[in-house]
């Protein structure tokens, strides 16, 4: 078991505390909602004929396990995440499914990896939370095989993703202390600017960088929506400190605001993201 203590920064505090616990509690819902991205990244590993894969910001391990399942007998997949509780959950899932995935509880931007020669780096919404993205991408570049590639998925802007911001807009009048998202800091929409992401990767030593918009339909059961709204995002965080009356009013108001996304027994949304690709070595051209 490989574990290092995360640094004492805000992201470490959140993901080893309430935010990490919320994701564990909502694991099944989130795995279903983001299943299209799991499939996309597994297809990337298949197409790249990868044998040594690192899943960056792996969370509770859904994508790591999907790739490990694909590579069974031909390669291995390692997941790394700053959240110790989420890594513990991922290890349990791997054991339950009988998969040889390996999980590292550490910060990918500073971790001294025991293994090197990764031929593919993947991430499903994990790279936007680095305090120092250039340092993170440079650290990953140091353990890459000469012909390694990466494929990351990151959110585009908040404006492009109304589903992800509906809760805070609806709840704002009822939660005067609701903290705004910090512009430019680590967080869900930190990679909204394509040119900024390109520069971060280039400064980290990556080449042949390609960043393309993708719009991916995602769904989850309507019965899971209240649990999703009450646990995750800025509103979920604020509700942890709210009294029962306030919590009930906020949940009722926010649920009504999500009605346009509800279609029968299913919630439907479009995830507006960047598909980010790069190579460790320079092209021959």
RANOR-V65938 format. One record per residue. N is the residue number from 1. PHI is phi in whole degrees, 0 to 359 (999 if undefined). PSI is psi in whole degrees, -180 to 180 (none if undefined). BURIAL is I if it has 16 or more other C-alpha atoms within 10 Angstrom, else O. Layout:
n = <N	N>
phi = <PHI	PHI>
psi = <PSI	PSI>
burial = <BURIAL	BURIAL>
This chain:
n = <1	2	3	4	5	6	7	8	9	10	11	12	13	14	15	16	17	18	19	20	21	22	23	24	25	26	27	28	29	30	31	32	33	34	35	36	37	38	39	40	41	42	43	44	45	46	47	48	49	50	51	52	53	54	55	56	57	58	59	60	61	62	63	64	65	66	67	68	69	70	71	72	73	74	75	76	77	78	79	80	81	82	83	84	85	86	87	88	89	90	91	92	93	94	95	96	97	98	99	100	101	102	103	104	105	106	107	108	109	110	111	112	113	114	115	116	117	118	119	120	121	122	123	124	125	126	127	128	129	130	131	132	133	134	135	136	137	138	139	140	141	142	143	144	145	146	147	148	149	150	151	152	153	154	155	156	157	158	159	160	161	162	163	164	165	166	167	168	169	170	171	172	173	174	175	176	177	178	179	180	181	182	183	184	185	186	187	188	189	190	191	192	193	194	195	196	197	198	199	200	201	202	203	204	205	206	207	208	209	210	211	212	213	214	215	216	217	218	219	220	221	222	223	224	225	226	227	228	229	230	231	232	233	234	235	236	237	238	239	240	241	242	243	244	245	246	247	248	249	250	251	252	253	254	255	256	257	258	259	260	261	262	263	264	265	266	267	268	269	270	271	272	273	274	275	276	277	278	279	280	281	282	283	284	285>
phi = <999	252	215	234	288	290	292	276	254	296	297	298	297	294	280	263	232	295	293	296	295	297	294	297	296	260	308	296	296	293	299	290	300	258	303	302	284	302	295	299	287	296	296	298	298	293	294	279	53	287	233	222	249	242	262	268	68	285	60	274	96	302	289	304	292	297	288	300	297	295	271	312	87	238	186	216	233	245	250	231	206	285	271	297	297	290	296	299	296	298	296	297	298	298	295	297	268	65	252	275	294	245	232	241	269	193	269	296	280	231	295	271	292	288	265	228	80	297	260	208	245	231	199	252	62	250	272	278	254	290	289	226	299	299	299	296	293	292	295	293	299	293	252	272	294	304	254	292	226	229	216	245	244	224	292	280	280	299	297	281	231	300	301	282	240	300	299	290	294	290	275	308	295	264	233	300	263	298	287	289	293	284	292	83	269	301	161	305	253	295	254	295	271	300	295	296	296	302	296	299	293	298	294	278	98	262	232	49	283	229	231	232	285	228	239	243	292	228	220	209	295	300	295	267	294	297	296	297	293	278	248	252	74	302	291	302	296	294	290	295	257	274	284	299	294	296	301	297	295	295	299	298	293	292	300	297	293	272	305	298	268	265	230	65	265	227	260	238	215	249	271	268	228	256	262	246	232	198	233	287	260	285	291	287	292>
psi = <123	119	134	150	129	156	162	56	175	-41	-41	-42	-45	-49	-15	5	-125	-39	-42	-41	-38	-41	-37	-45	-33	17	-51	-41	-47	-38	-40	-44	-41	17	-37	-33	-35	-45	-41	-45	-34	-39	-35	-45	-39	-47	-33	-5	43	150	-19	95	139	123	112	126	52	-14	-131	8	8	-48	-40	-45	-37	-42	-39	-39	-42	-39	0	121	-12	-12	-169	154	132	137	141	138	149	-17	110	-42	-38	-39	-40	-41	-42	-40	-40	-44	-42	-42	-43	-34	-1	36	143	28	147	142	137	123	95	169	117	-19	-15	-10	136	98	135	-40	149	180	26	131	-6	133	131	159	132	95	34	-17	-8	-3	8	138	-34	84	-37	-45	-40	-49	-33	-38	-41	-39	-33	-25	15	145	158	-33	23	157	165	154	106	148	127	153	146	-148	164	-38	-31	-11	69	-31	-38	-12	-2	-42	-47	-33	-43	-35	-17	-44	-23	-14	78	-21	12	119	132	156	134	117	133	-11	175	140	-179	-41	24	-22	29	-33	113	-42	-36	-43	-43	-46	-40	-45	-42	-43	-26	0	14	154	172	49	129	127	117	143	139	143	112	121	133	150	157	159	141	-31	-18	-5	-43	-40	-38	-48	-35	-10	-37	160	-176	-38	-44	-40	-44	-34	-18	-26	0	152	168	-40	-45	-43	-45	-43	-43	-46	-43	-44	-44	-41	-40	-37	-23	2	-37	-19	-7	126	96	-125	19	142	129	134	160	123	114	109	171	135	115	124	150	169	151	-38	157	148	156	-21	none>
burial = <O	O	I	O	O	I	O	O	O	O	I	I	I	O	I	I	O	I	I	I	I	I	I	I	O	I	I	O	I	I	I	O	I	I	I	O	I	I	O	O	I	I	O	I	I	O	O	O	O	I	I	I	I	I	I	I	I	I	I	I	I	I	I	I	I	I	I	I	I	I	I	O	O	O	I	I	I	I	I	I	I	I	I	I	I	I	I	I	O	I	I	O	I	I	O	O	O	O	I	I	I	I	I	I	I	I	I	I	I	O	I	O	O	O	O	O	I	I	I	I	I	I	I	I	I	I	I	I	I	I	I	O	I	I	I	I	I	I	I	I	I	I	I	I	I	O	O	I	I	I	I	I	I	I	I	I	I	I	O	I	I	O	I	I	O	I	I	I	O	I	I	I	O	O	I	O	O	I	O	O	O	O	O	O	O	I	I	I	I	I	I	I	O	I	O	O	I	I	O	I	I	I	O	I	I	I	I	O	I	O	I	O	O	I	O	O	O	I	I	I	I	I	O	I	I	O	I	I	I	I	I	I	I	I	I	I	I	I	I	O	O	O	O	O	O	O	I	O	O	I	I	O	O	I	I	O	I	I	O	O	O	I	O	O	O	O	I	I	I	I	I	I	I	I	I	I	I	I	I	I	I	O	O	O	O>
